[in-house]
Each structure stands twice: as C-alpha cells, then as structure tokens.
Amino acid sequence: MKTPINGNDLLAIGFAEGTILGIALKINRGRNGFTREQMIDHYKAILENPENYIDDKIFGKLAIALIEKANEKPEDFIQLNQNPDAFSAYGLDHIEQGAINQMKVAMQLPVTVAGALMPDAHQGYGLPIGGVLATKNAIIPYGVGVDIGCRMALSVYDIPEDFYFENEAKFKRELVAHTKFGAGHGFHGQYKSDHSVLENPDFETNSFVKNLKDKAWSQLGSSGGGNHFVEFGILEFAKDDAVLNIPKGKYVALLTHSGSRGFGATVAGHYTKLAKDVCKLPDVAKNLAYLDMSSSLGQEYWIAMNLAGDYASACHEIIHNKMEKALGATVLAKVENHHNFAWKEIWNGEEVIVHRKGATPAGKGVMGIIPGSMTAPGFLVRGKGEENAINSASHGAGRQMSRTQAIKTITKNEMQSILKDHGVTLIGAGLDEAPMAYKDINMVMASQEDLVDVVAKFTPKMVRMADDGSRED
C-alpha cells in the first residue's frame, strides 16, 4: 500500500467524524496484506453491510462498532443544550476556527455556567487550549488537560544585566548541570531529588495513584519535553514595584515552564477514560466527559489533580533552589502561576469549578507570567479581575502553526538566523518550537489589556529545551 489511506479518504466514501473513523484508520495502519484499492473496497462494503464482517479478523471490530452506532438512540446520551449562553473572546480575529468551534460545544454542556476564550487559543482535545470554562459541580479531565498543573515560575536575582553578559559561560554550565529534559526522562539512584511532596498522604488515595509514586520520584525536578523550558533572561521593571519591593531597573532572572510529567499525564488519561464510561456525551462532545463532584470518582480525580499540581510546583522549586545555590545569588522575588488546572471559585454568587486549560489566573492583584517564545519577550503581569474573562488571561503567545507544520516549513538555517538576530543561546529544542511557530506576543498582549497590567518585561537570553522531539507539554 504505497499511499496510506487517511481520514479524508474515509470521509469521502461515507464515514463520519468520530470514534468509528479512528477504528477504521487504526486497521489501515496495520500490515494486513491488502492493497490500497482493496482496502477502500472493503471499507465501502462494511459501510453497506457491516453484518457480513462481524467475524472477520481484520474488520470485525469496525463492523461491530458500526452496528452499535446504527442502533444508538438519542436517549442513550446526555443531551447538549441547543441554546447555550455566549462566551467572551479576546483577540477573536487571531483565533483559529477549530478552537472557536470547540468552545461552542463546551458551552452546550448541561453543567456549563460560563466560558471565555483567551487570545492565545488554539485547538486541543475537548476544551481548546486557551479555553476557560466554569461548571456547576462537575470536573472535566480534558478541560484541565493532559499536563495537569503545568506552570510558570520566575526567580528575580540581585544580579545586574552586565554580569550576565560578562559570565555567559558560567550561566550555560549551570543551566546544563542543573536541568534535565525529555519525555519519560528522569533521575536515578543518588541523583534523585527529595521533597516533602513525596510525603503527601494523597499518594495513598488508591492503588492507581500509589503505583505512580516511584515514577513521580524519579522525574522530580525534571522538565519533560514539548514547549517546556528553563531559561535565563533580563527582566526589566520600567518603574518601582512596591508590591514586590523591587526598584526600577534590569535584573537577571530565571524562568521555568513545565508540569507534572508522566505522573500527571497518566492521571489525566486514566480519569478521562473513566469519565467517558460514566458520562455518555454525543461524539462531538465526547472529550468533554465530566465527573460529578459529588461522586467518588469526581473526588478521586480532584484529589489526584491537586496532588499533580503540588508535584509540578515541587519540580520548579527544586530547579530554582539548585540554580540559586549554584549562582550564589540572592532572590529578590519569586512569582509562580499555573494553568491546566481547575479551581473552586465564586461566580455570580455561586460556587463553580473554573477550568483553565492553558489560561493564566488573573483575579484582581494576582501575579502571573505570560511567556512569548524563545526569542520574543515574556511579561510579568498583575490581574485586573475581569469577570467577563472569568478572572483569566492567556498563558503565552499560543501556536499559529502545528508542530508538524512547523517541522515541514521552517528550516534550521531560518531558526538559527532568528536566534542570532535576537542574541539568544539555545540548548536543545527542535524546529517544532521555532519562534515562527508562535503568534505575535505583542498582539496577544494588546488583545488582553482589559485583563492584566504589565509589571515587567522578560527578554530571553539563554534557553534550554528538550531536543529529542518529545511531546509532553
């Protein structure tokens, strides 16, 4: 089979978007001895008479799924609200239609109270990345996301800008020595870190969570793959900040972005599957399957999610502590915020569950960090508490190119050239994380002036990321 059959080929002969299309494509990926034309003929025949294929070794699962689908009745599913409330959106002209469509579906859930779309939004699984959704007594695992508790952390040092440029080799040595990247990668033996999070009794919640503790320990203090990074940069305060007690000026700072590693990803996958078993939604909304907060499963996930958040925070704390000691620096201020999480908050006088999947908490006075790309500035911000945005802001610039598209269209020379132009030293990272793959951070910030005030501007100077093409993010 020279040219693989893709989803568009199957849609053209009568398959519909959804689970069945996935089953059909999976069959096509296996070595089954049929030519492309023979496979297409079989697909057509199964659509017309699935009962003829029930006992077929290759196509039996697809045939059974088609028959079950044909016998489904609307009453078998939780009904979506056909007249949902509108959601707020910021920078709508720069948000892809797929993300907007996903948000529209999320607003149709019977448990939805309110929604908002941030200017860095793009399509994800279930809730779009950059989507904020408030629900009544329900938690959506894919509304939180795969990398539970992913976060930003910033340490501002008492080191002037000039010292960095005079000692770049030292900063590079410490960055390489005290960070570890790559999906699945961790530490072993004497190199493992210790942290009080490992003593959290929530690891004893059930056997599933308990069995993840060793993996969590081995990866404690590491950063994973995808868009996770540890970087040095120059943080500029245009004026004195009384809250942080930092005078106007430029300071060397450490900025980190990573989450709960394999622990959080495994929790997300496990409870999403369970949610889909107990919450039967139509295909268009199946990745938004939710758990009732009053149920034992809902409580289990809530505890595991919060534990993953604490674990992600511990990973950052270890990295920042190592770097502070290695540099012999004094930390003037630390700021940390997370996304890919759910919070209990009061909305219009009632308690709701606010899911921020790739969105920064921005309640009044709440500090946050919104990064750009490896060459674009990031911003230390203070929330304005905008209710229409459900007290949220973007979590970054947001992708304008998929990883696959970036790898196909951006050359190494182009990436090296833009790094050189911006005076950025890069350790690791693939073309999928090239600056050109991201939206213009200045446009994103301009779209959310009602949501946050800028406190300081961070300019990246030395960036380390995973260089193995791993996708944890």
C-alpha positions as CSV (number, residue, x, y, z in Angstrom):
1,M,0.0,0.0,0.0
2,K,2.1,2.9,-1.3
3,T,-0.1,5.8,-0.2
4,P,-1.7,5.4,3.2
5,I,-5.5,5.9,3.5
6,N,-6.2,9.0,5.5
7,G,-9.3,10.4,7.3
8,N,-10.3,12.4,4.3
9,D,-10.4,9.3,2.1
10,L,-12.7,7.6,4.5
11,L,-14.9,10.7,4.9
12,A,-15.2,10.8,1.1
13,I,-16.7,7.3,1.0
14,G,-19.2,7.9,3.7
15,F,-17.6,7.5,7.1
16,A,-18.4,10.2,9.7
17,E,-16.1,12.0,12.1
18,G,-15.8,10.3,15.5
19,T,-14.8,7.1,17.2
20,I,-15.6,4.8,14.2
21,L,-13.3,6.8,11.9
22,G,-10.5,6.3,14.4
23,I,-11.1,2.5,14.5
24,A,-11.1,2.4,10.7
25,L,-7.8,4.3,10.4
26,K,-6.2,2.0,13.0
27,I,-7.0,-1.0,10.9
28,N,-5.4,0.7,7.9
29,R,-2.1,1.2,9.8
30,G,-1.6,-2.5,10.4
31,R,0.0,-4.9,8.0
32,N,-2.9,-6.8,6.5
33,G,-1.8,-7.7,3.0
34,F,-4.4,-5.7,1.1
35,T,-3.6,-3.1,-1.5
36,R,-4.9,0.5,-1.1
37,E,-7.7,-0.2,-3.6
38,Q,-8.7,-3.4,-1.9
39,M,-8.9,-1.7,1.5
40,I,-11.1,1.1,0.0
41,D,-13.4,-1.6,-1.4
42,H,-13.6,-3.4,1.9
43,Y,-14.4,-0.1,3.7
44,K,-17.2,0.6,1.3
45,A,-18.6,-3.0,1.7
46,I,-18.5,-2.7,5.5
47,L,-20.5,0.5,5.4
48,E,-23.2,-1.1,3.3
49,N,-23.3,-4.5,5.1
50,P,-21.4,-4.5,8.4
51,E,-23.1,-7.7,9.4
52,N,-21.1,-9.6,6.8
53,Y,-17.9,-8.7,8.6
54,I,-18.7,-9.4,12.2
55,D,-16.4,-12.4,12.5
56,D,-13.7,-11.0,10.2
57,K,-10.3,-11.0,12.0
58,I,-9.3,-7.6,10.4
59,F,-12.6,-5.8,10.1
60,G,-14.7,-7.4,12.9
61,K,-14.2,-4.6,15.5
62,L,-15.1,-1.9,12.9
63,A,-18.2,-3.9,11.8
64,I,-19.5,-4.3,15.4
65,A,-18.9,-0.6,16.1
66,L,-20.9,0.4,13.0
67,I,-23.8,-1.9,14.0
68,E,-23.8,-0.5,17.6
69,K,-23.7,3.0,16.3
70,A,-26.7,2.4,14.0
71,N,-28.7,1.2,17.0
72,E,-27.9,4.2,19.2
73,K,-30.8,6.3,20.3
74,P,-30.7,10.0,21.4
75,E,-31.9,9.0,24.8
76,D,-28.7,6.9,25.3
77,F,-26.7,10.1,25.6
78,I,-26.7,13.2,27.8
79,Q,-28.4,15.9,25.7
80,L,-26.5,19.1,24.9
81,N,-28.0,22.5,25.4
82,Q,-29.2,23.7,22.0
83,N,-29.4,27.3,23.1
84,P,-26.2,27.9,25.1
85,D,-25.1,31.2,26.5
86,A,-22.5,33.2,24.6
87,F,-18.9,33.1,25.7
88,S,-16.4,36.0,25.9
89,A,-13.5,36.0,23.5
90,Y,-10.4,38.2,23.3
91,G,-8.4,38.7,20.1
92,L,-11.0,36.7,18.2
93,D,-9.7,37.7,14.8
94,H,-6.5,35.8,15.5
95,I,-8.1,32.6,16.9
96,E,-8.4,29.6,14.6
97,Q,-12.0,28.4,13.8
98,G,-11.3,25.0,15.3
99,A,-10.8,26.4,18.8
100,I,-13.9,28.6,18.4
101,N,-15.9,25.5,17.4
102,Q,-14.6,23.6,20.4
103,M,-15.6,26.4,22.7
104,K,-19.1,26.5,21.3
105,V,-19.5,22.8,22.0
106,A,-18.2,23.2,25.6
107,M,-20.9,25.9,26.2
108,Q,-23.5,23.3,25.3
109,L,-22.7,21.0,28.2
110,P,-25.6,20.9,30.7
111,V,-23.2,21.6,33.5
112,T,-21.7,24.8,31.9
113,V,-22.2,28.1,33.7
114,A,-19.9,30.4,31.7
115,G,-17.0,30.4,29.3
116,A,-14.2,32.6,27.9
117,L,-11.6,32.2,25.1
118,M,-8.1,33.8,25.6
119,P,-6.2,35.4,22.7
120,D,-3.6,32.7,22.5
121,A,-6.3,30.0,22.0
122,H,-5.8,27.1,19.6
123,Q,-7.5,23.7,19.1
124,G,-6.8,20.9,21.6
125,Y,-8.6,17.8,22.9
126,G,-12.0,18.6,24.4
127,L,-11.7,22.2,25.7
128,P,-9.4,24.3,23.4
129,I,-6.1,25.4,24.7
130,G,-6.7,28.9,25.9
131,G,-10.3,28.0,26.9
132,V,-11.8,28.8,30.3
133,L,-15.0,27.0,31.4
134,A,-17.0,27.4,34.6
135,T,-19.1,24.4,35.5
136,K,-21.6,23.6,38.2
137,N,-20.5,20.7,40.5
138,A,-18.6,18.9,37.7
139,I,-15.0,18.4,36.7
140,I,-13.8,17.7,33.2
141,P,-10.4,15.9,33.0
142,Y,-9.8,17.1,29.4
143,G,-11.0,20.5,30.5
144,V,-8.0,20.5,32.8
145,G,-5.7,19.0,30.2
146,V,-3.1,16.2,30.0
147,D,-0.2,18.1,31.7
148,I,-2.0,18.8,35.0
149,G,-0.8,21.8,36.9
150,C,1.7,22.9,34.2
151,R,3.1,26.2,35.4
152,M,5.4,29.2,35.1
153,A,7.9,30.1,37.8
154,L,10.2,33.1,38.0
155,S,13.1,33.9,40.3
156,V,14.4,37.5,40.1
157,Y,18.1,37.7,41.2
158,D,20.1,40.6,42.7
159,I,22.4,40.2,39.6
160,P,22.7,43.2,37.2
161,E,22.4,42.8,33.4
162,D,26.1,43.4,32.7
163,F,27.1,40.5,35.0
164,Y,25.2,38.0,32.7
165,F,26.9,39.1,29.5
166,E,30.4,39.0,31.2
167,N,29.8,35.5,32.5
168,E,27.7,33.7,29.9
169,A,29.8,30.6,30.0
170,K,29.1,30.2,33.8
171,F,25.3,30.6,33.2
172,K,25.5,28.0,30.4
173,R,27.4,25.5,32.6
174,E,24.9,25.8,35.5
175,L,21.9,25.6,33.1
176,V,23.2,22.3,31.6
177,A,24.3,20.9,35.0
178,H,21.0,21.5,36.9
179,T,18.3,20.7,34.4
180,K,17.0,17.5,32.7
181,F,14.7,17.3,29.7
182,G,12.9,14.8,27.5
183,A,9.6,12.9,27.7
184,G,10.0,9.9,30.1
185,H,13.4,11.0,31.3
186,G,14.2,11.2,35.0
187,F,16.8,10.7,37.6
188,H,18.2,7.5,39.1
189,G,19.8,6.5,42.4
190,Q,21.8,9.2,44.2
191,Y,20.7,11.8,41.7
192,K,17.1,11.7,42.7
193,S,15.8,14.8,44.5
194,D,13.9,14.8,47.7
195,H,10.9,16.9,48.5
196,S,8.1,17.0,51.1
197,V,5.5,16.4,48.3
198,L,6.5,12.8,48.3
199,E,5.2,12.5,51.8
200,N,1.8,13.8,50.8
201,P,-0.8,11.3,52.2
202,D,-2.8,11.8,49.0
203,F,-0.4,9.3,47.3
204,E,-2.3,6.7,49.3
205,T,-5.7,7.7,47.9
206,N,-6.0,4.5,45.9
207,S,-3.7,1.8,44.3
208,F,-3.7,3.6,40.9
209,V,-2.2,6.8,42.4
210,K,0.0,4.9,44.8
211,N,1.6,2.9,41.9
212,L,2.6,6.2,40.3
213,K,4.7,7.4,43.2
214,D,8.0,5.8,42.1
215,K,7.7,7.4,38.6
216,A,6.9,10.7,40.2
217,W,10.0,10.4,42.4
218,S,12.3,9.6,39.5
219,Q,11.1,12.6,37.5
220,L,11.0,15.0,40.4
221,G,12.9,18.2,39.4
222,S,13.0,17.5,35.7
223,S,11.2,19.4,32.9
224,G,9.9,17.0,30.3
225,G,9.6,17.8,26.6
226,G,7.4,19.8,24.2
227,N,7.3,23.5,24.9
228,H,8.8,23.2,28.4
229,F,11.9,25.2,29.1
230,V,14.4,26.6,31.7
231,E,15.9,29.9,30.6
232,F,17.9,32.9,31.8
233,G,16.8,36.3,30.7
234,I,16.8,40.0,31.6
235,L,13.8,41.3,33.5
236,E,13.1,45.0,33.2
237,F,11.0,47.0,35.6
238,A,10.1,50.3,33.9
239,K,9.2,51.7,37.4
240,D,9.5,50.7,41.0
241,D,7.1,47.9,42.1
242,A,6.0,48.4,45.7
243,V,4.3,45.1,46.0
244,L,7.4,43.0,45.1
245,N,9.6,45.7,46.6
246,I,11.8,45.8,43.5
247,P,13.3,49.2,42.3
248,K,13.1,50.2,38.6
249,G,15.9,48.6,36.6
250,K,17.2,45.5,34.8
251,Y,17.8,42.2,36.6
252,V,19.0,38.7,35.6
253,A,16.1,36.2,36.2
254,L,15.4,32.5,35.8
255,L,12.1,31.5,34.1
256,T,10.8,27.9,34.0
257,H,7.9,26.2,32.3
258,S,6.9,22.6,32.9
259,G,4.3,20.5,34.6
260,S,3.5,17.2,36.3
261,R,5.4,15.0,33.9
262,G,4.4,11.3,33.4
263,F,2.5,11.3,36.8
264,G,0.0,14.0,35.6
265,A,-0.3,12.6,32.1
266,T,-1.1,9.1,33.4
267,V,-3.7,10.6,35.9
268,A,-5.3,12.5,33.0
269,G,-5.6,9.5,30.7
270,H,-7.0,7.2,33.4
271,Y,-9.7,9.6,34.7
272,T,-10.7,10.7,31.2
273,K,-11.3,7.1,30.2
274,L,-13.4,6.6,33.4
275,A,-15.3,9.9,32.7
276,K,-16.2,8.7,29.2
277,D,-17.5,5.4,30.7
278,V,-19.9,7.2,33.1
279,C,-20.7,10.3,31.1
280,K,-22.1,9.4,27.7
281,L,-21.9,12.5,25.5
282,P,-22.5,12.8,21.7
283,D,-19.4,12.3,19.6
284,V,-18.9,16.0,19.1
285,A,-18.5,16.5,22.9
286,K,-17.1,13.1,24.0
287,N,-13.7,14.6,25.0
288,L,-15.6,16.8,27.4
289,A,-16.8,13.9,29.5
290,Y,-17.2,15.1,33.1
291,L,-17.3,13.7,36.6
292,D,-19.9,14.7,39.2
293,M,-18.0,16.4,42.1
294,S,-20.4,14.6,44.5
295,S,-19.3,11.2,43.2
296,S,-16.4,9.1,44.5
297,L,-14.8,9.3,41.0
298,G,-15.1,13.0,40.9
299,Q,-13.5,13.3,44.4
300,E,-10.7,10.9,43.4
301,Y,-9.8,12.9,40.3
302,W,-10.0,16.2,42.3
303,I,-7.5,14.8,44.9
304,A,-5.2,13.4,42.2
305,M,-5.3,16.7,40.2
306,N,-4.4,18.7,43.2
307,L,-1.6,16.3,44.0
308,A,-0.3,16.6,40.5
309,G,-0.3,20.4,40.8
310,D,1.6,20.2,44.1
311,Y,4.1,17.9,42.4
312,A,4.6,20.2,39.4
313,S,5.2,23.1,41.8
314,A,7.8,20.9,43.6
315,C,9.6,20.3,40.3
316,H,10.0,24.0,39.8
317,E,11.1,24.6,43.4
318,I,13.9,22.1,43.1
319,I,15.2,23.6,39.8
320,H,15.1,27.1,41.3
321,N,16.8,26.1,44.5
322,K,19.6,24.3,42.6
323,M,20.2,27.4,40.4
324,E,20.1,29.9,43.3
325,K,22.7,27.8,45.1
326,A,24.9,27.3,42.0
327,L,24.9,31.0,41.2
328,G,25.3,32.1,44.8
329,A,22.6,34.7,44.1
330,T,20.1,36.4,46.4
331,V,16.5,36.0,45.1
332,L,14.7,39.4,45.3
333,A,11.3,37.9,44.4
334,K,9.6,34.7,43.2
335,V,6.4,34.5,41.2
336,E,4.6,31.3,40.2
337,N,1.3,30.6,38.5
338,H,-0.2,27.5,37.0
339,H,-2.6,26.6,34.2
340,N,-4.1,23.3,33.1
341,F,-6.0,23.1,36.3
342,A,-9.4,23.6,37.9
343,W,-10.3,25.8,40.9
344,K,-13.3,26.2,43.1
345,E,-14.3,29.9,42.8
346,I,-17.3,32.1,43.3
347,W,-19.0,33.2,40.1
348,N,-22.2,35.4,40.2
349,G,-22.6,34.5,43.9
350,E,-22.4,30.7,43.5
351,E,-19.5,28.2,43.8
352,V,-18.4,26.9,40.4
353,I,-15.5,24.8,39.1
354,V,-13.3,27.0,36.8
355,H,-11.2,25.0,34.3
356,R,-8.3,27.0,32.8
357,K,-6.7,24.9,30.1
358,G,-3.8,26.9,29.0
359,A,-5.0,30.1,30.7
360,T,-3.5,32.2,33.5
361,P,-5.4,33.1,36.7
362,A,-5.9,36.9,36.6
363,G,-8.0,37.8,39.6
364,K,-7.6,41.3,40.9
365,G,-4.0,41.7,42.1
366,V,-3.0,38.1,41.2
367,M,0.6,37.9,39.8
368,G,1.3,35.8,36.7
369,I,3.8,35.2,34.0
370,I,2.9,35.2,30.3
371,P,5.9,34.0,28.1
372,G,6.3,34.7,24.4
373,S,8.7,32.4,22.6
374,M,12.5,31.7,22.8
375,T,13.1,35.0,21.1
376,A,10.0,37.0,22.0
377,P,9.6,38.8,25.3
378,G,7.5,37.4,28.2
379,F,5.6,39.6,30.7
380,L,5.3,39.6,34.4
381,V,1.6,40.7,34.9
382,R,-0.9,41.6,37.6
383,G,-4.5,40.6,37.1
384,K,-7.3,43.1,36.9
385,G,-10.1,40.7,37.9
386,E,-12.2,41.0,34.7
387,E,-15.3,39.0,35.3
388,N,-16.2,38.6,31.6
389,A,-12.9,36.7,31.2
390,I,-13.7,34.6,34.3
391,N,-10.6,36.3,36.0
392,S,-8.2,34.8,33.4
393,A,-5.7,35.8,30.8
394,S,-3.6,34.0,28.1
395,H,-0.8,31.6,29.2
396,G,1.5,32.5,26.4
397,A,1.7,33.6,22.8
398,G,-0.1,30.5,21.5
399,R,0.8,28.4,18.5
400,Q,0.0,29.6,15.0
401,M,1.5,26.5,13.4
402,S,1.0,22.9,14.4
403,R,4.2,21.0,15.3
404,T,4.0,19.0,12.1
405,Q,3.6,22.2,10.0
406,A,6.5,23.9,11.7
407,I,8.8,21.0,11.1
408,K,7.8,20.9,7.4
409,T,8.0,24.7,6.7
410,I,10.8,26.0,9.0
411,T,14.5,25.3,8.2
412,K,17.3,25.0,10.7
413,N,19.0,28.0,9.0
414,E,15.9,30.2,9.5
415,M,15.8,29.2,13.1
416,Q,19.5,29.8,13.7
417,S,19.2,33.2,12.0
418,I,16.4,34.5,14.2
419,L,18.2,33.2,17.3
420,K,21.3,35.1,16.2
421,D,19.4,38.3,15.5
422,H,17.9,38.2,19.0
423,G,21.2,37.3,20.7
424,V,19.7,34.1,22.2
425,T,21.7,31.0,23.1
426,L,19.7,27.8,22.6
427,I,20.4,24.4,24.1
428,G,18.2,21.7,22.6
429,A,14.8,22.3,21.0
430,G,13.5,21.1,17.6
431,L,12.0,23.1,14.7
432,D,8.6,22.4,16.2
433,E,9.4,25.0,18.9
434,A,10.9,27.6,16.5
435,P,9.8,31.2,17.3
436,M,7.9,31.4,14.0
437,A,5.5,28.7,15.1
438,Y,4.0,31.1,17.6
439,K,1.7,34.0,17.4
440,D,3.0,37.6,17.9
441,I,3.1,38.0,21.7
442,N,2.7,41.8,21.4
443,M,-0.6,41.2,19.5
444,V,-1.7,38.8,22.2
445,M,-0.9,41.3,25.0
446,A,-2.7,44.1,23.1
447,S,-5.8,41.9,23.0
448,Q,-5.9,41.5,26.8
449,E,-5.2,45.0,28.1
450,D,-8.5,44.7,29.9
451,L,-7.4,41.6,31.7
452,V,-3.9,42.3,33.0
453,D,-1.4,45.1,33.8
454,V,2.2,44.6,32.7
455,V,4.6,44.9,35.7
456,A,7.9,43.9,34.0
457,K,9.2,42.7,30.6
458,F,11.4,39.5,30.4
459,T,13.8,39.1,27.5
460,P,15.1,35.6,27.0
461,K,18.9,35.2,26.6
462,M,19.7,31.5,27.2
463,V,17.1,28.8,26.7
464,R,17.2,25.1,27.3
465,M,14.5,22.7,26.0
466,A,14.2,19.0,25.1
467,D,16.0,18.2,21.9
468,D,14.5,14.7,21.2
469,G,11.2,15.7,19.6
470,S,9.3,14.6,22.7
471,R,5.8,15.9,23.0
472,E,5.0,16.3,26.7
473,D,3.5,19.8,27.1
